[in-house]
Amino acid sequence: MSSILTNGSAMAALSTLRSISASLDDTQSRISSGLRVGGAADNAAYWSIATTMRSDNASLSSVQDALGLGAAKVDTAYSGMNAAIEVVKEIKAKLTAATEDGVDKTKIQEEISQLQDQLGSIAEAASFSGENWLQAKLTGGLASDTDKGVVASFVRDSSGAVSVKKVDYTLSASNVLFDTNGNTGILDQTTNIAGDGVVVNVNDGGVTTSHNLKSYTTAQVSAAVTGAGGAFDAGGDIAWTVAGDGAGAGVGYVKIGDDTWVAATEQDAAANATQEVFATDATNFEWQINTADVAASTAMSVSAFTIDNTTTATELSGLLSMVDTALKSMTSAASQLGSLNSRIGIQEEFISNLTDSIDKGIGRLVDADLNEESTRLKALQTQQQLAIQSLSIANSSSQNVLSLFR
């Protein structure tokens, strides 16, 4: 049936052309944007996942920046600690040289003073972005003064909750060189350095402890004993001011080295306490070191001690021990910083790889396959041309009705 009011063929051709044009628009949009899922209308589930993961990737990018900042802080502290270690090694060498007989210790102290000033300069300069991990307020400080850390990761768990993880680093007396509000840092904490005393290890009940005791020369002991009416044997190891009387009340001295004596107390062998016995006299009385006879000592620190030509060998030995202890602590602290630096480097690489993996995952969900889309575009363009031609033919069929009225 032919009709000039209703052209079914043209309507069918027009509907086909509209469908092809819509598909062509979608394909051109995918090609121009590169996305198969460009909005929620394309695929709500994939679009939601991709949007969330893009947001997480942006957070991971910030974590990378924070890791870079943290690495700079750790590098600064590590460099400062290594520089300080070299200075303390030099101080130790100077003290060793000062133990040689005839050396002018005053001149050596001039060099040590310059090295001590350098330690302060290093600790003060080892600051990055206002953070200094070599000097801190340890005494009377707040948690914010000592609790440091580096942002390490952004985490989304299975329930969708998000959190930021950090690598913690706590400033303490074991890794800080100077306490800005006290003297608990590695270099400013004080140690009692024995003067004219002698350090003696005493075993008491199976536990050995060190005691800084007054030391006496043979001449001093001889004078004290004979002055109190006692007999002094220059070749013996025991001397007392009151002869042993069986009552355990004798007070005297025992010899622990060449020309070195310390105060001792006489004890009845039958009633002997647990303390180590250093000598036994002819009357079978035992002599124990009097650990209460403490020698005078001076509180010193690595950053502030001084020596001169009156400094004794005992004091130099104590100073060397103090410096060596500080050096061990600094070496341990440098190892901590080095380990932390290594961990940050590993984390930086992991975050970079993780970001790439998430980008790939998002791409698999929403990216368009341009090979496929280009092929589809060619086919749709051909279909569009055919649909246009079909519509043209359908529209021209109504013209044929005129021939019926000629």
Disulfide bonds with the S-S distance in Angstrom:
none
